[in-house]
Structure formats: C-alpha cells, structure tokens
C-alpha cells in the first residue's frame, strides 16, 4: 500500500506541475501513469480511452480513441485511431453507468462479443472499466480498461486503487481542457483584430486598384496623344 500511496503522490505532483507547462507533456504523463498502473496491478493490458463528440453529417456522434496503453507496441501512437463509441458496447456501457464496471465473464458477455477471439486467445477472465470525469460538469471523458487473465479476479482494493488513479487522470484531463480553452481564447482574440485589419486592407486595396486603373487609362490616353503633338511641333 505504501508503494501505491507514493505513486499517487508523485502522479499528483506531476499533474499539478502542468499548470505552468505545455499540454504536450501530458501525453507522456498519461502513458507513464498507465504503465505504472499496469505494473502495480500486475496486468498485461491496461488502456486509457478518451471519449468525446464530433460532427458527422450534421449530427453529433460520440467517439472513443486510445490515448495511452500497454503493451506500448500494440497501443502506441500508430494504433490510436478514432472510432464510433457505439462500436464498443462495453466502453459505452461503462460511460453510461458512470462508475466502475466489471465484466466477470467476458467470453460470454454480449458487451465484449466483438473481441471474443482476443478474450479467448489471451485467456482474459475479467475486465474492469473505470470512468474518468471532468469535475466541472461530471461528464465522462474517458475510460480505463484493465484485463485480468488466467482466472485472476479484481479485488475490492484493486478497484479502489483504479478509482483513485482515475481521479488523478481526470485532473489531468481537466487541466488539458483549461489549457485548450485558454489557447482557443487567445486565437479568437488574435483573429478578431486581424479580421478588422484584413477588411480595412481590402478596402484600401480596392481604392488603390481604382486609382491604378485611372492612372493606367490616363497613361494610355497620354501616350496616344503625345506622339501627335511631337509631330506637329517638328
């Protein structure tokens, strides 16, 4: 338990340090947390899914994507594609429930039927799903998925520990949200005066082009008159 408490304290310190850092560093922190969590629990697979919404054909659709996971060679950046949440009924069920969900018989559970082959191949005996929240609105923004294999079962202590880690990761996601909102505000604040400047520049450009056109016409008229005058004078 001492090891777990130390891990939680270190993780919290790392997350709070993001207040003066960049969001890019949080990617490494999330991966490190998941790796540590898998090592402490002694599991082979531990994956963090992000849940969000996007516009598809005018409709808002929920999606999920892997943002960290072990084994890294299987859940690294190249394997992290965005997929519809409805294609993952187990993750969707955990998000709807809003609290830790444990699938005790993944080989025969309908929610895990879409990857039954993997369950059988890896001898997965139980799967735990722990949701992540942003405290401001209580919305589920992610799910940690952990496998128990070869007849192993999650204890109450394991579930409690996962919930504590999920709370810290939720803090990290919340911090990311604050930083991203600040970035959006900065962009908007830059775009508004830039738009006004562009509009003014466009007006000036139109005026300039108008004057250039007048000068061009006058130049043509002068060039057509000038030779005749020179001939008369000669």
C-alpha angles and dihedrals in degrees: 000000000000090000091052094048091049090050091051092050093049092047093050091051091051093050094047089051088066089076087083097030142070127276091237090072090059089068090064092043093053092050091048092050092051091048091050091047092052091048095049093047092042095232130144098215126044119156134178117211124195116216123204146135133257138178114257118175091337094310129105109238128185117234138181131206136177113254099170137003153145138271082049094203088060099040101030125128094282092060096046104103126155115248134176112272091225089067088064104058092173094055090041090053091052091049092050093046091052094209139068112307121196119197102204098186107032092166092066103023114111092218092063097037092106091070099029090129091061091046090054095042094050095038092236107186100178139006126205122202117195118186126223121217139195103226096217096069104007091236118155106244101170148001131223111214119198129180128213113200141195096024096313118145132202115250125216088254091055092051092047091050092049089052091053092050089047089055090055093047088050088056088053092050090048091052090050089052091053092048093047092049089050089051092050090050090051092050092048092047089053095045097052097062090036089057091051091048091049091050091051091046090051091052091049090047092052090050091047092049089050091054091045090053091051092048090048092052091046090049091053091049092048092048091052092050101039099069092051092052091049090052092051092050091050 
